[in-house]
């Protein structure tokens, strides 16, 4: 995957879909952010695709230390 990606957004529906393969999460107010962990370091991407690493340095540093893998991306918001 290449930076940036399109993020998943919540969608209001009258009823939840049913059947195998459906997973749900509670949508809380906040920032939709993707954390990229690569061999070069960590980057944070806003919903708009903008690099927001400098604005969220504490989250980037925590991501560097806690994942324990060489490459990953996580939806953190």
C-alpha atoms as one frame of an Amber mdcrd trajectory, in Angstrom:
protein
   0.000   0.000   0.000   1.148   3.493  -0.723   0.648   6.681   1.258  -2.015
   8.106   1.310  -4.991   5.718   1.328  -8.731   6.345   1.453  -9.995   5.803
   4.971 -13.137   3.949   5.980 -15.947   6.281   6.982 -18.997   5.581   9.124
 -22.320   5.421   7.317 -25.698   6.012   8.952 -28.191   3.276   8.075 -31.654
   2.470   9.483 -30.681  -1.152  10.291 -27.410  -3.005  10.559 -26.751  -5.570
   7.820 -26.769  -9.196   8.909 -25.027 -12.326   7.758 -21.531 -13.799   7.781
 -18.611 -11.460   7.252 -20.128  -8.338   8.833 -18.170  -6.644  11.636 -19.121
  -3.485  13.507 -17.476  -0.886  15.657 -18.987   1.957  17.635 -18.291   5.299
  15.942 -17.164   7.882  18.471 -16.455  11.508  17.662 -12.804  12.168  16.958
 -10.187  12.216  14.250  -9.972   9.542  11.549  -6.240   8.854  11.344  -4.107
   6.186   9.689  -0.768   5.279  11.271   1.886   4.068   8.798   4.793   2.129
  10.280   7.587   1.426   7.788  11.297   0.709   7.950  11.809   4.472   7.496
   9.686   5.396  10.537   6.097   6.364  11.295   3.720   8.713   9.446   0.210
   9.755  10.360  -2.384  10.461   7.681  -5.583  12.488   8.210  -8.895  11.563
   6.604  -8.146  14.130   3.881  -4.887  12.340   2.982  -2.747  15.077   4.536
   0.373  14.077   6.502  -0.287  15.087  10.139   2.700  13.429  11.813   4.068
  16.737  13.157   0.720  17.535  14.797   0.477  14.160  16.573   4.096  13.401
  17.500   3.113  11.620  20.737   0.921   9.170  18.793   3.633   8.636  16.170
   6.242   7.879  18.836   3.907   5.434  20.582   3.279   3.727  17.234   6.996
   3.313  16.638   7.478   1.565  19.959   4.387  -0.580  20.296   3.731  -2.421
  17.029   6.749  -4.724  17.049   6.735  -5.236  13.266   8.688  -3.837  10.328
   5.718  -2.612   8.279   2.078  -1.959   9.129  -0.728   0.531   8.817  -3.429
   0.956  11.430  -6.681   2.867  11.479  -6.297   4.622  14.805  -9.308   6.846
  14.866
